[in-house]
Amino acid sequence: MSQRPNFLDPKRLVVKIGTSSLIYPDGQLNLRTMDELAFVLSAVRKKGREVVLVSSGAIGVGLNQMHLKKRPADIASQQAIASIGQNELMAIFNQRFASYGQQIGQVLLTHDVMDYPHSRENVLNTFDQLMNMNAIPIVNENDTVAVDELDHKTTFGDNDQLSAIVATSLDADLLIVLSDIDALFNADPHVDDDAHPLPYVDEITPAIIEAAGGSGTRFGTGGMVTKLKAAQRVMSAGHQMVLANGTDPKIIFDILAGKSVGTLFAPTLKRED
């Protein structure tokens, strides 16, 4: 860890919001957060920046819609729940973004789409055209068909990895990961009173990964390790990632203003001496 570098003004950014930011612990949708997210991203887009939103939450929303307390064990039921939840999630996003005069477009991805050159080129062209039309693409994994089968991988594993793949594929200057934590800490703040947030990380070391622990809620699959792997992918591409608390999406304004919030992951080559 070194002194935090000057933040680079991004022209194209990807924002990932986790399930824990969109859904209350009791399973109800956090409509206030969804509305504020739509407001912030609409304002950012109208300022001339290209924006892509990677949204978790389809299965979580589906569980709530079907009044289920836990995920079903079988894949077919999980995919059906995701189908129900994705429909509801996009309906709410469409209503919220429309209230701010912002067009959105849905992009559902599987890993193989990004792996195969022809399909990858097609989907990247779709992203470009959506942004040329001043629309905000909203991305999620296509949970209704994504499974791992021997040599045919279709799942991303989690939306932290999905967001990093989208960000690097689109050559985005910045990935913002909004979660239920304020930043990366040097130790687990739940058990260590001396734990403190790290404002800047320029290298993901084995020690950092080892210190990261825990996983998501019953609604989500992510944890700190998946976020570190996402940061590693983005940094390897020479770009930046910020991990911050998504309770109030207006924090995006602070991040874009260069304020020192959350943890900035940036390779050494980005630092200005």
C-alpha positions, 0 to 999 in steps of 0.5 A: 500500500502506498499513498493514494494516487490522484483519481483519474476522471473516468469517461466510461464507468461500470457500476456494480450494486450487490444484492445486499444493497437492493434487498432488505434482510427480510427480503423486501426490495429497497425501493429507496436505494433503487430510486436513488441509484436511478437518479444518480446514474441518470445524472452521471449519464446526462453529464456525458459519461458512459455508464453501465450498471451490473445489478445483482438481485434476481434470485433474491427478488424472486425468493421474495416474490414467491415467499420463500425463506431459502433458495431451493436446492435444485437448479431448475427451481433456482433458475425459475426463481431467477426468471421471476425475480429478473422480470420484477427487478427490471420492471422497477428499474424501468419505472425508476429510470423513466421518472428521470427521463433515462432510457435503459436496456437489459443485457443478460450474459453467460460466460460462454458469450464472453468467451467465444470471439463472435458472440463476444464481438456481437455483445460488445457492439450491442453495448456500444450502440446502447451507449451511443443511444444515450441508454444505460445498459443494465447487466445481469447473469442469465441465471435461467440458462447458466450452468457449469457442464464439464468443458462448457462453462456458462456461469460467472460464479458471482456478479463481482466477477461479471462486473470486472469482465464487463468493465475490462471488455468494455475498456471502462476507466473505472469499476465502482463496486457498491456493497454493504461494507465501507471499504477493504479493511486490514482485518475483519472489523467484526472481530478486530477492534483495531481494524481500519479501512485501507484507502488505497491498494496497488497490489492484491497480495496473498496476505490480503486475500487470506485476511478477507473472509466471509460470504454473502447473505442468503440472497447473494453469493458475493464476499470480500474475496470475490471483490478482491478477484474483481479488483485484480482483474481490473488492475491487471487491465491497467484500470481502477476500481473503487469499493464503497458502501452502497447504502446511499448511491449518492456516494457515486458523486463523491467517488467521481469528484475524487473524494477519498471514500471507500478503497481505491484499487489502482495499479502502480502505473496510475500513481502520480509522483 
